[in-house]
Amino acid sequence: MLGYGSSVPKCVDKYCQRSTWPKHASVPITEAQVRGIFIRYDTNKDGLLSKDELKKAFACLGSRLPGVRAWLALQHADANGDGFINEAEFDKLVKYTLTRGYKIN
């Protein structure tokens, strides 16, 4: 077990930024970053986010249960009930995601 006084594990390059492990700062994710992640995970580029695409995006954000989070996001932001997030619903999805408190390490 590694403690704070332990050396860096052999699998970690001592010149890597993570060599200061376990010390690191987390900063809240920005609206622009959330938008970029959701746009990137629109894999078929149809302008709609499906539950599967949302699940992958929430996994990227670090959600512990991305499938559940995708379902909850659809319940919150899918105004017309078609099972997809369209351009008109996108802002509501982003705002919902920002309230969840995701951070970047």
C-alpha positions in Angstrom: 0.0 0.0 0.0 1.3 3.4 -0.9 1.4 6.1 1.6 2.2 9.8 1.4 5.9 9.1 2.2 6.2 6.4 -0.4 8.1 6.7 -3.6 6.5 7.0 -7.0 5.4 3.6 -8.3 7.6 2.1 -11.0 4.8 2.3 -13.6 4.7 6.1 -13.3 7.3 8.1 -15.1 9.0 10.4 -12.6 8.9 13.2 -15.1 5.1 12.9 -15.6 2.9 15.5 -14.1 1.3 12.8 -12.0 4.6 12.1 -10.3 3.3 14.4 -7.5 0.7 11.8 -6.7 -1.5 11.8 -4.6 -1.5 15.6 -4.6 -3.7 17.1 -7.3 -6.3 19.8 -7.6 -9.8 19.4 -9.0 -11.5 22.3 -10.7 -15.1 22.6 -11.7 -15.8 21.8 -15.4 -16.9 24.8 -17.5 -19.9 25.2 -19.6 -17.8 25.3 -22.8 -16.1 22.1 -21.8 -19.4 20.3 -21.2 -20.7 21.6 -24.5 -17.6 20.3 -26.2 -17.9 16.9 -24.7 -21.5 16.4 -25.7 -20.8 17.6 -29.2 -17.8 15.2 -29.5 -20.0 12.3 -28.4 -22.6 12.9 -31.1 -20.8 10.1 -33.0 -23.1 9.9 -36.0 -23.2 13.7 -36.3 -27.0 13.8 -36.7 -27.4 16.7 -34.2 -29.2 14.5 -31.8 -27.8 12.8 -28.6 -29.1 9.3 -28.0 -29.1 7.6 -24.6 -26.0 5.6 -25.7 -24.2 8.8 -26.7 -25.1 10.4 -23.5 -23.9 7.4 -21.5 -20.5 7.6 -23.2 -20.3 11.4 -22.6 -21.2 11.0 -18.9 -18.6 8.2 -18.6 -16.0 10.7 -20.1 -17.1 13.2 -17.4 -16.4 10.6 -14.7 -19.9 9.6 -13.7 -19.9 6.5 -11.5 -23.1 5.3 -13.1 -23.2 6.8 -16.6 -26.2 4.8 -17.8 -28.3 6.0 -14.9 -27.0 9.6 -15.4 -27.9 9.4 -19.1 -31.4 8.3 -18.3 -31.8 11.0 -15.7 -30.5 13.6 -18.2 -33.1 12.5 -20.7 -35.8 12.7 -18.1 -34.8 16.2 -17.3 -33.9 17.7 -20.7 -36.0 15.7 -23.3 -39.0 18.1 -23.6 -40.7 16.3 -26.5 -40.2 12.8 -25.2 -38.6 11.3 -28.3 -35.7 9.8 -26.4 -33.1 12.2 -28.0 -31.6 15.5 -27.0 -32.0 17.9 -30.0 -30.6 21.4 -30.5 -33.5 23.1 -28.7 -33.0 20.9 -25.6 -29.2 21.1 -25.6 -29.0 24.1 -23.3 -31.2 22.4 -20.7 -28.9 19.3 -20.8 -25.8 21.4 -20.3 -27.3 23.3 -17.4 -28.4 20.0 -15.8 -24.9 18.6 -16.2 -23.3 21.7 -14.7 -25.5 21.3 -11.5 -24.1 17.8 -11.0 -20.7 19.2 -10.0 -18.3 17.4 -12.3 -14.6 18.3 -11.9 -11.4 18.0 -13.9 -8.5 16.5 -12.1 
